[in-house]
């Protein structure tokens, strides 16, 4: 693996965690939204990631072994948790039976996801900083 690919790998991780943080923010912003039907209610979004594959051996030769060198987003799914229904006949969004339907966002789960994504982002920044420091020290050894 080329030394410069470390930056690509950490950068793709930072990008993935940034998307994850944006999704968490969107879910939390819609946590208290209501709708007049369970189908129209906001459902929590969840990102799906997959490793990126590189077949290059690092010196311009094709290698038969694939090397994981990052992560990419492959899709967005909606949570399958049931939506909440509340009896509020005075609410203008209520259906004919007086029920409104809330989102299926669990704020505690979203906060855990936010902390996890933030820490993963910080770890990728540390990888980049450490690699940069090691490269600088290697150059200093040659002088």
N, C-alpha and C positions, 0 to 999 in steps of 0.2 A: 504494500500500500504506500503510495506516495505521501510524503509529509504534508503536502498542500491539501490533500483530500481530507485531512483532519478538519480543516476550516469548512470544507463543503459539508461534511457530516454534521458538525456542530451547528452550522448555519441552517441546515434543513431541520434539525431538531428545534432550533429557536423559532423558525417559521411555523412549525407544527404546533408548538406550545402557544405561540401568539394567536393562531387560529382557534386553538382550544379556549384561550382566555376570552376571545371575542364571542365565542359560542356561549360560554358561561354567562357573560354579561348580558347577552340577548335573552337567555333563559331566565335570568334573575329579573330582567326588566319586564318580562311578560308573566311573571309568577302570579300576579294578582289579577290578571285579565279574566274577563268573563265573556260567555257567549250564550246564545239562545239554544244551541244544540250541542250534543257531545261530539259530533263530527267536526264542528267549526271551532271547538275549543282549542286553545294553543297547546301543542304537545312539545315537550322538551326535546331539543335537538342534541344529537350525539354524533361526533365525528368518527369516521373510521380511517385508520392509517395502515399503511403497508410499507415494508422496507423497499428501498430502491436497489436494484441489482446492477452491478457493473461487471462486464465480462473482460474488461481490459486488465492485463497483468501489470500495468503500471509503467511499462517501458515500450509501449506501442505494439506489444505482441498480444495476440488473443489467447486467453487462458480458458481452459475448459471449466474451471471452478468459478462460480459467480461469487462476487464479494458484495455484501451489504455495505453500502456507503451512505446511508441516510434514510430518510423517511419521507413519504408523500401522502397526501390526503387522497383517499379513493372514493369517498362518499359521505353523505350525511343521512343518518337515520332518525326516525322519531321514536321516542320512548313508547313502549307498549303498555305502560302503567295506566290504569283506569283514571278517567277524569273525575273530579269531585262534582257532586251536584248539591245545590243548596236551595231550600225553599224560600224564595223571596218574591212573593206575588206583586209587590209594589215596584220592583225593579223593571225599568223599561226594556231590559234585555231578556226578561223572563218569557218562557214558552207558554203555551196555552194552559199548562198545569201549574204554572207559577214557579217553575224551577229555572235556575241559571246554572251554567256549567263552567267551572273554573279550570285552570290549567292543571296538568299533571306534574308540574315542576316541583321537585323537592328541594327547598332552599338549602337544607343541610348538606345534601349530596352535592349541590352546586358549589357550595363553599369549600367542601373537601376537594372537588375537582379544581377549583381556583387555586387553592394552596399547592396542590400537587403540580399543576401546570407552572405556577410561578417558581417553585423550587427546581423543577426540571429546566426551565429557562435559565435560571441562575447557574445551574450546573454546567450547561452548555457554554455560558459566558466564561465560566472558570476554565473550561477545557481550552477555549480559544486563548485566554490570557496566559495560561500555563504554556501552551504550545508556542506562543509568541515569545515568552521569556526564554524558553529553551532554545529557540532559534537564535535569539540575540546572544545568548551565552555561547552557543556553538560558533557564531561568527567571531565573538571576542577571543575564543581560543585560537583562532587562526591568525590573529594579529600580534 
